[in-house]
């Protein structure tokens, strides 16, 4: 997600000057679209970022640990 905005820089640094006019137009379109940060949505409720992903993993691990300890006590 963080690197999605770096695509514009990489595209500009490519060897595009000797390419066809159609390729150059497509490259400009690509560079314009790649300047928008990539966003992942979780069920349409919230934007999933690295921070929220880590929180979800921590919560999942906590729930698993509780359920596992209850199951092993039986």
FENTANOR-V747614 format. One record per backbone hydrogen bond with DSSP energy under -1.0 kcal/mol. NH is the residue of the N-H (numbers start at 1). CO is the residue of the C=O. Records with the same first field share a line. If there is no record, write none. Layout:
# FENTANOR-V747614
NH=CO, CO
This chain:
# FENTANOR-V747614
4=1
10=6
11=7
12=8
13=9
16=14
19=16
24=20
25=21
26=22
27=23
28=24
29=25
30=26
31=27
32=28
33=29
34=30
36=33
42=46
45=42
48=40
53=49
54=50
55=51
56=52
57=53
58=54
59=55
60=56
61=57
62=58
63=59
64=60
65=61
66=62
67=63
68=64
69=65
70=66
71=67
72=68
73=69
